[in-house]
Amino acid sequence: MTEVQLSIPDEIVQTLHLKNPLEKEIIESFAISLYEQGRISSGDAALLTGLKRREWEELLRTRDVMRSYDFEDVTIDLAYANSSQ
């Protein structure tokens, strides 16, 4: 796993008034950005954030992110639907 270290001035962090820890906010924003650019799939973005699929979908909804629905998403949804029967 690759780790990245960021230096962010305390003044900036304080002005953000974050609801979640800074690291979580950064990872979620990064994953959303990559997802919106089409650089990673929804499943990979969920993996990157450490969220379950439903939690990832909820994050997209709360951040007003338009969801793309690609072949991988269809495959995952079908597998889930078939496993529930």
N, CA, C and O atoms as a Tinker XYZ file with bonds, in Angstrom:
   340  protein
     1  N      0.837000   -1.169000    0.000000    73     2
     2  CA     0.000000    0.000000    0.000000    64     1     3
     3  C      0.889000    1.242000    0.000000    63     2     4     5
     4  O      1.872000    1.312000    0.737000    81     3
     5  N      0.544000    2.194000   -0.811000    73     3     6
     6  CA     1.284000    3.451000   -0.868000    64     5     7
     7  C      0.711000    4.426000    0.147000    63     6     8     9
     8  O     -0.505000    4.595000    0.234000    81     7
     9  N      1.568000    5.054000    0.897000    73     7    10
    10  CA     1.124000    6.055000    1.862000    64     9    11
    11  C      1.597000    7.419000    1.410000    63    10    12    13
    12  O      2.687000    7.559000    0.853000    81    11
    13  N      0.766000    8.431000    1.653000    73    11    14
    14  CA     1.077000    9.807000    1.285000    64    13    15
    15  C      0.943000   10.663000    2.525000    63    14    16    17
    16  O     -0.015000   10.525000    3.285000    81    15
    17  N      1.903000   11.547000    2.728000    73    15    18
    18  CA     1.849000   12.449000    3.874000    64    17    19
    19  C      1.644000   13.871000    3.360000    63    18    20    21
    20  O      2.359000   14.326000    2.468000    81    19
    21  N      0.657000   14.568000    3.931000    73    19    22
    22  CA     0.356000   15.944000    3.545000    64    21    23
    23  C      0.604000   16.873000    4.717000    63    22    24    25
    24  O      0.373000   16.518000    5.873000    81    23
    25  N      1.076000   18.061000    4.402000    73    23    26
    26  CA     1.212000   19.103000    5.422000    64    25    27
    27  C      0.192000   20.185000    5.106000    63    26    28    29
    28  O      0.273000   20.852000    4.075000    81    27
    29  N     -0.770000   20.348000    6.010000    73    27    30
    30  CA    -1.831000   21.331000    5.823000    64    29    31
    31  C     -1.786000   22.271000    7.015000    63    30    32    33
    32  O     -1.858000   21.828000    8.161000    81    31
    33  N     -1.667000   23.560000    6.754000    73    31    34
    34  CA    -1.614000   24.516000    7.876000    64    33    35
    35  C     -2.854000   24.417000    8.769000    63    34    36    37
    36  O     -3.970000   24.252000    8.277000    81    35
    37  N     -2.649000   24.518000   10.072000    73    35    38
    38  CA    -3.748000   24.428000   11.030000    64    37    39
    39  C     -4.843000   25.453000   10.736000    63    38    40    41
    40  O     -6.027000   25.177000   10.932000    81    39
    41  N     -4.443000   26.636000   10.267000    73    39    42
    42  CA    -5.421000   27.683000    9.975000    64    41    43
    43  C     -6.413000   27.218000    8.908000    63    42    44    45
    44  O     -7.602000   27.524000    8.984000    81    43
    45  N     -5.919000   26.481000    7.919000    73    43    46
    46  CA    -6.778000   25.964000    6.850000    64    45    47
    47  C     -7.726000   24.919000    7.411000    63    46    48    49
    48  O     -8.924000   24.949000    7.131000    81    47
    49  N     -7.200000   24.005000    8.192000    73    47    50
    50  CA    -8.014000   22.934000    8.774000    64    49    51
    51  C     -9.123000   23.535000    9.639000    63    50    52    53
    52  O    -10.262000   23.068000    9.596000    81    51
    53  N     -8.804000   24.551000   10.411000    73    51    54
    54  CA    -9.790000   25.174000   11.295000    64    53    55
    55  C    -10.900000   25.870000   10.504000    63    54    56    57
    56  O    -12.052000   25.885000   10.936000    81    55
    57  N    -10.562000   26.438000    9.361000    73    55    58
    58  CA   -11.579000   27.140000    8.574000    64    57    59
    59  C    -12.520000   26.180000    7.848000    63    58    60    61
    60  O    -13.584000   26.596000    7.390000    81    59
    61  N    -12.153000   24.917000    7.738000    73    59    62
    62  CA   -12.970000   23.942000    7.020000    64    61    63
    63  C    -14.195000   23.486000    7.813000    63    62    64    65
    64  O    -15.189000   23.071000    7.218000    81    63
    65  N    -14.142000   23.557000    9.143000    73    63    66
    66  CA   -15.248000   23.123000   10.006000    64    65    67
    67  C    -15.739000   21.727000    9.593000    63    66    68    69
    68  O    -16.913000   21.533000    9.276000    81    67
    69  N    -14.825000   20.779000    9.606000    73    67    70
    70  CA   -15.123000   19.423000    9.149000    64    69    71
    71  C    -15.959000   18.651000   10.157000    63    70    72    73
    72  O    -15.795000   18.792000   11.369000    81    71
    73  N    -16.861000   17.829000    9.626000    73    71    74
    74  CA   -17.671000   16.949000   10.467000    64    73    75
    75  C    -16.930000   15.652000   10.761000    63    74    76    77
    76  O    -17.145000   15.024000   11.797000    81    75
    77  N    -16.052000   15.256000    9.836000    73    75    78
    78  CA   -15.290000   14.013000    9.957000    64    77    79
    79  C    -13.816000   14.338000   10.140000    63    78    80    81
    80  O    -13.395000   15.468000    9.894000    81    79
    81  N    -13.020000   13.349000   10.575000    73    79    82
    82  CA   -11.575000   13.569000   10.654000    64    81    83
    83  C    -11.017000   13.972000    9.284000    63    82    84    85
    84  O    -11.512000   13.531000    8.247000    81    83
    85  N     -9.996000   14.805000    9.298000    73    83    86
    86  CA    -9.416000   15.339000    8.070000    64    85    87
    87  C     -9.005000   14.240000    7.095000    63    86    88    89
    88  O     -9.276000   14.345000    5.899000    81    87
    89  N     -8.354000   13.188000    7.589000    73    87    90
    90  CA    -7.904000   12.100000    6.708000    64    89    91
    91  C     -9.084000   11.473000    5.965000    63    90    92    93
    92  O     -8.998000   11.203000    4.768000    81    91
    93  N    -10.181000   11.246000    6.680000    73    91    94
    94  CA   -11.378000   10.658000    6.066000    64    93    95
    95  C    -11.936000   11.593000    4.996000    63    94    96    97
    96  O    -12.307000   11.138000    3.914000    81    95
    97  N    -11.999000   12.869000    5.278000    73    95    98
    98  CA   -12.489000   13.855000    4.315000    64    97    99
    99  C    -11.632000   13.872000    3.044000    63    98   100   101
   100  O    -12.152000   13.920000    1.930000    81    99
   101  N    -10.327000   13.832000    3.232000    73    99   102
   102  CA    -9.411000   13.873000    2.090000    64   101   103
   103  C     -9.570000   12.620000    1.232000    63   102   104   105
   104  O     -9.652000   12.716000    0.007000    81   103
   105  N     -9.612000   11.458000    1.856000    73   103   106
   106  CA    -9.744000   10.206000    1.109000    64   105   107
   107  C    -11.073000   10.158000    0.367000    63   106   108   109
   108  O    -11.120000    9.765000   -0.799000    81   107
   109  N    -12.154000   10.555000    1.036000    73   107   110
   110  CA   -13.465000   10.550000    0.381000    64   109   111
   111  C    -13.491000   11.521000   -0.801000    63   110   112   113
   112  O    -13.996000   11.184000   -1.872000    81   111
   113  N    -12.953000   12.710000   -0.608000    73   111   114
   114  CA   -12.929000   13.702000   -1.693000    64   113   115
   115  C    -12.068000   13.219000   -2.860000    63   114   116   117
   116  O    -12.420000   13.424000   -4.022000    81   115
   117  N    -10.955000   12.585000   -2.553000    73   115   118
   118  CA   -10.071000   12.046000   -3.588000    64   117   119
   119  C    -10.780000   10.946000   -4.374000    63   118   120   121
   120  O    -10.734000   10.924000   -5.604000    81   119
   121  N    -11.432000   10.041000   -3.662000    73   119   122
   122  CA   -12.153000    8.944000   -4.319000    64   121   123
   123  C    -13.279000    9.478000   -5.197000    63   122   124   125
   124  O    -13.471000    9.011000   -6.319000    81   123
   125  N    -14.020000   10.451000   -4.687000    73   123   126
   126  CA   -15.107000   11.046000   -5.468000    64   125   127
   127  C    -14.560000   11.710000   -6.724000    63   126   128   129
   128  O    -15.130000   11.569000   -7.806000    81   127
   129  N    -13.472000   12.423000   -6.582000    73   127   130
   130  CA   -12.865000   13.088000   -7.738000    64   129   131
   131  C    -12.442000   12.080000   -8.804000    63   130   132   133
   132  O    -12.733000   12.265000   -9.986000    81   131
   133  N    -11.762000   11.027000   -8.394000    73   131   134
   134  CA   -11.335000    9.998000   -9.348000    64   133   135
   135  C    -12.537000    9.320000   -9.995000    63   134   136   137
   136  O    -12.520000    9.037000  -11.193000    81   135
   137  N    -13.577000    9.059000   -9.213000    73   135   138
   138  CA   -14.797000    8.436000   -9.720000    64   137   139
   139  C    -15.481000    9.344000  -10.739000    63   138   140   141
   140  O    -15.889000    8.885000  -11.806000    81   139
   141  N    -15.608000   10.627000  -10.415000    73   139   142
   142  CA   -16.259000   11.564000  -11.331000    64   141   143
   143  C    -15.486000   11.718000  -12.644000    63   142   144   145
   144  O    -16.081000   11.947000  -13.697000    81   143
   145  N    -14.173000   11.593000  -12.574000    73   143   146
   146  CA   -13.341000   11.681000  -13.766000    64   145   147
   147  C    -13.374000   10.395000  -14.586000    63   146   148   149
   148  O    -12.864000   10.351000  -15.706000    81   147
   149  N    -13.976000    9.352000  -14.023000    73   147   150
   150  CA   -14.022000    8.075000  -14.717000    64   149   151
   151  C    -12.718000    7.306000  -14.650000    63   150   152   153
   152  O    -12.495000    6.378000  -15.427000    81   151
   153  N    -11.857000    7.690000  -13.720000    73   151   154
   154  CA   -10.554000    7.034000  -13.608000    64   153   155
   155  C    -10.608000    5.762000  -12.784000    63   154   156   157
   156  O     -9.757000    4.885000  -12.933000    81   155
   157  N    -11.622000    5.655000  -11.898000    73   155   158
   158  CA   -11.841000    4.420000  -11.142000    64   157   159
   159  C    -13.338000    4.126000  -11.117000    63   158   160   161
   160  O    -14.168000    5.020000  -11.282000    81   159
   161  N    -13.653000    2.876000  -10.909000    73   159   162
   162  CA   -15.059000    2.451000  -10.851000    64   161   163
   163  C    -15.648000    2.782000   -9.484000    63   162   164   165
   164  O    -14.934000    3.145000   -8.548000    81   163
   165  N    -16.936000    2.649000   -9.398000    73   163   166
   166  CA   -17.626000    2.867000   -8.130000    64   165   167
   167  C    -17.131000    1.869000   -7.079000    63   166   168   169
   168  O    -16.911000    2.235000   -5.924000    81   167
   169  N    -16.960000    0.620000   -7.482000    73   167   170
   170  CA   -16.467000   -0.398000   -6.555000    64   169   171
   171  C    -15.070000   -0.097000   -6.045000    63   170   172   173
   172  O    -14.782000   -0.274000   -4.861000    81   171
   173  N    -14.196000    0.360000   -6.943000    73   171   174
   174  CA   -12.838000    0.715000   -6.528000    64   173   175
   175  C    -12.840000    1.940000   -5.625000    63   174   176   177
   176  O    -12.051000    2.020000   -4.684000    81   175
   177  N    -13.718000    2.888000   -5.904000    73   175   178
   178  CA   -13.815000    4.082000   -5.062000    64   177   179
   179  C    -14.288000    3.705000   -3.663000    63   178   180   181
   180  O    -13.785000    4.234000   -2.672000    81   179
   181  N    -15.250000    2.796000   -3.581000    73   179   182
   182  CA   -15.715000    2.325000   -2.272000    64   181   183
   183  C    -14.571000    1.642000   -1.526000    63   182   184   185
   184  O    -14.391000    1.849000   -0.326000    81   183
   185  N    -13.805000    0.835000   -2.242000    73   183   186
   186  CA   -12.650000    0.159000   -1.645000    64   185   187
   187  C    -11.629000    1.174000   -1.133000    63   186   188   189
   188  O    -11.093000    1.024000   -0.036000    81   187
   189  N    -11.366000    2.201000   -1.929000    73   187   190
   190  CA   -10.405000    3.236000   -1.553000    64   189   191
   191  C    -10.828000    3.944000   -0.273000    63   190   192   193
   192  O     -9.987000    4.259000    0.568000    81   191
   193  N    -12.114000    4.195000   -0.121000    73   191   194
   194  CA   -12.606000    4.895000    1.062000    64   193   195
   195  C    -12.778000    3.976000    2.271000    63   194   196   197
   196  O    -12.898000    4.444000    3.403000    81   195
   197  N    -12.788000    2.668000    2.022000    73   195   198
   198  CA   -13.019000    1.729000    3.120000    64   197   199
   199  C    -14.489000    1.627000    3.483000    63   198   200   201
   200  O    -14.841000    1.134000    4.555000    81   199
   201  N    -15.357000    2.103000    2.573000    73   199   202
   202  CA   -16.790000    2.057000    2.824000    64   201   203
   203  C    -17.409000    0.827000    2.166000    63   202   204   205
   204  O    -16.922000    0.336000    1.148000    81   203
   205  N    -18.489000    0.343000    2.769000    73   203   206
   206  CA   -19.270000   -0.702000    2.119000    64   205   207
   207  C    -19.990000   -0.064000    0.948000    63   206   208   209
   208  O    -20.144000    1.156000    0.890000    81   207
   209  N    -20.426000   -0.886000    0.027000    73   207   210
   210  CA   -21.053000   -0.381000   -1.196000    64   209   211
   211  C    -22.217000    0.568000   -0.896000    63   210   212   213
   212  O    -22.317000    1.640000   -1.493000    81   211
   213  N    -23.082000    0.176000    0.017000    73   211   214
   214  CA   -24.224000    1.032000    0.376000    64   213   215
   215  C    -23.771000    2.349000    0.984000    63   214   216   217
   216  O    -24.353000    3.395000    0.699000    81   215
   217  N    -22.738000    2.309000    1.820000    73   215   218
   218  CA   -22.213000    3.527000    2.437000    64   217   219
   219  C    -21.636000    4.455000    1.370000    63   218   220   221
   220  O    -21.811000    5.672000    1.436000    81   219
   221  N    -20.944000    3.870000    0.383000    73   219   222
   222  CA   -20.397000    4.653000   -0.720000    64   221   223
   223  C    -21.523000    5.329000   -1.503000    63   222   224   225
   224  O    -21.433000    6.511000   -1.838000    81   223
   225  N    -22.569000    4.580000   -1.788000    73   223   226
   226  CA   -23.718000    5.138000   -2.515000    64   225   227
   227  C    -24.341000    6.287000   -1.724000    63   226   228   229
   228  O    -24.733000    7.301000   -2.302000    81   227
   229  N    -24.430000    6.131000   -0.427000    73   227   230
   230  CA   -24.981000    7.191000    0.425000    64   229   231
   231  C    -24.073000    8.426000    0.410000    63   230   232   233
   232  O    -24.555000    9.557000    0.369000    81   231
   233  N    -22.763000    8.201000    0.441000    73   231   234
   234  CA   -21.814000    9.323000    0.366000    64   233   235
   235  C    -22.014000   10.092000   -0.937000    63   234   236   237
   236  O    -22.049000   11.322000   -0.937000    81   235
   237  N    -22.147000    9.366000   -2.045000    73   235   238
   238  CA   -22.389000   10.034000   -3.326000    64   237   239
   239  C    -23.670000   10.858000   -3.272000    63   238   240   241
   240  O    -23.714000   11.984000   -3.768000    81   239
   241  N    -24.699000   10.297000   -2.673000    73   239   242
   242  CA   -25.974000   11.007000   -2.580000    64   241   243
   243  C    -25.839000   12.280000   -1.744000    63   242   244   245
   244  O    -26.324000   13.341000   -2.137000    81   243
   245  N    -25.176000   12.169000   -0.586000    73   243   246
   246  CA   -25.060000   13.339000    0.294000    64   245   247
   247  C    -24.178000   14.426000   -0.310000    63   246   248   249
   248  O    -24.320000   15.601000    0.029000    81   247
   249  N    -23.270000   14.040000   -1.202000    73   247   250
   250  CA   -22.396000   15.029000   -1.853000    64   249   251
   251  C    -22.928000   15.455000   -3.223000    63   250   252   253
   252  O    -22.251000   16.165000   -3.968000    81   251
   253  N    -24.156000   15.012000   -3.548000    73   251   254
   254  CA   -24.806000   15.370000   -4.826000    64   253   255
   255  C    -23.950000   14.999000   -6.039000    63   254   256   257
   256  O    -23.826000   15.772000   -6.989000    81   255
   257  N    -23.373000   13.819000   -5.987000    73   255   258
   258  CA   -22.545000   13.325000   -7.084000    64   257   259
   259  C    -23.409000   12.480000   -8.006000    63   258   260   261
   260  O    -24.073000   11.540000   -7.569000    81   259
   261  N    -23.390000   12.827000   -9.291000    73   259   262
   262  CA   -24.121000   12.035000  -10.277000    64   261   263
   263  C    -23.433000   10.683000  -10.410000    63   262   264   265
   264  O    -22.215000   10.606000  -10.569000    81   263
   265  N    -24.211000    9.640000  -10.343000    73   263   266
   266  CA   -23.669000    8.283000  -10.394000    64   265   267
   267  C    -23.615000    7.784000  -11.826000    63   266   268   269
   268  O    -24.609000    7.828000  -12.551000    81   267
   269  N    -22.456000    7.313000  -12.220000    73   267   270
   270  CA   -22.359000    6.631000  -13.506000    64   269   271
   271  C    -22.594000    5.149000  -13.237000    63   270   272   273
   272  O    -22.202000    4.628000  -12.193000    81   271
   273  N    -23.214000    4.500000  -14.157000    73   271   274
   274  CA   -23.551000    3.094000  -13.966000    64   273   275
   275  C    -22.925000    2.317000  -15.100000    63   274   276   277
   276  O    -23.463000    2.269000  -16.206000    81   275
   277  N    -21.775000    1.703000  -14.820000    73   275   278
   278  CA   -21.039000    1.014000  -15.872000    64   277   279
   279  C    -21.242000   -0.499000  -15.785000    63   278   280   281
   280  O    -21.966000   -0.999000  -14.923000    81   279
   281  N    -20.592000   -1.201000  -16.689000    73   279   282
   282  CA   -20.743000   -2.651000  -16.768000    64   281   283
   283  C    -20.347000   -3.335000  -15.458000    63   282   284   285
   284  O    -21.002000   -4.286000  -15.031000    81   283
   285  N    -19.283000   -2.855000  -14.825000    73   283   286
   286  CA   -18.851000   -3.447000  -13.551000    64   285   287
   287  C    -19.949000   -3.303000  -12.501000    63   286   288   289
   288  O    -20.202000   -4.229000  -11.730000    81   287
   289  N    -20.598000   -2.141000  -12.472000    73   287   290
   290  CA   -21.678000   -1.928000  -11.506000    64   289   291
   291  C    -22.832000   -2.893000  -11.746000    63   290   292   293
   292  O    -23.396000   -3.444000  -10.800000    81   291
   293  N    -23.182000   -3.095000  -13.015000    73   291   294
   294  CA   -24.261000   -4.032000  -13.354000    64   293   295
   295  C    -23.884000   -5.440000  -12.893000    63   294   296   297
   296  O    -24.704000   -6.143000  -12.303000    81   295
   297  N    -22.655000   -5.846000  -13.160000    73   295   298
   298  CA   -22.180000   -7.170000  -12.776000    64   297   299
   299  C    -22.246000   -7.361000  -11.260000    63   298   300   301
   300  O    -22.691000   -8.404000  -10.780000    81   299
   301  N    -21.808000   -6.363000  -10.519000    73   299   302
   302  CA   -21.827000   -6.438000   -9.052000    64   301   303
   303  C    -23.260000   -6.509000   -8.535000    63   302   304   305
   304  O    -23.572000   -7.300000   -7.644000    81   303
   305  N    -24.123000   -5.675000   -9.104000    73   303   306
   306  CA   -25.531000   -5.673000   -8.675000    64   305   307
   307  C    -26.208000   -7.000000   -8.983000    63   306   308   309
   308  O    -26.985000   -7.506000   -8.173000    81   307
   309  N    -25.919000   -7.559000  -10.136000    73   307   310
   310  CA   -26.519000   -8.852000  -10.490000    64   309   311
   311  C    -26.019000   -9.965000   -9.564000    63   310   312   313
   312  O    -26.793000  -10.819000   -9.131000    81   311
   313  N    -24.735000   -9.943000   -9.272000    73   311   314
   314  CA   -24.178000  -10.950000   -8.365000    64   313   315
   315  C    -24.823000  -10.827000   -6.986000    63   314   316   317
   316  O    -25.148000  -11.831000   -6.351000    81   315
   317  N    -25.003000   -9.596000   -6.533000    73   315   318
   318  CA   -25.643000   -9.380000   -5.225000    64   317   319
   319  C    -27.090000   -9.877000   -5.248000    63   318   320   321
   320  O    -27.537000  -10.559000   -4.325000    81   319
   321  N    -27.805000   -9.532000   -6.299000    73   319   322
   322  CA   -29.207000   -9.946000   -6.408000    64   321   323
   323  C    -29.321000  -11.468000   -6.441000    63   322   324   325
   324  O    -30.213000  -12.036000   -5.810000    81   323
   325  N    -28.432000  -12.127000   -7.166000    73   323   326
   326  CA   -28.477000  -13.588000   -7.276000    64   325   327
   327  C    -28.089000  -14.261000   -5.951000    63   326   328   329
   328  O    -28.587000  -15.345000   -5.645000    81   327
   329  N    -27.218000  -13.641000   -5.174000    73   327   330
   330  CA   -26.803000  -14.238000   -3.902000    64   329   331
   331  C    -27.885000  -14.101000   -2.844000    63   330   332   333
   332  O    -27.884000  -14.838000   -1.858000    81   331
   333  N    -28.809000  -13.167000   -3.037000    73   331   334
   334  CA   -29.870000  -12.943000   -2.058000    64   333   335
   335  C    -31.021000  -13.914000   -2.213000    63   334   336   337
   336  O    -31.892000  -13.986000   -1.346000    81   335
   337  N    -31.038000  -14.662000   -3.304000    73   335   338
   338  CA   -32.159000  -15.566000   -3.562000    64   337   339
   339  C    -31.978000  -16.902000   -2.904000    63   338   340
   340  O    -32.839000  -17.773000   -3.029000    81   339
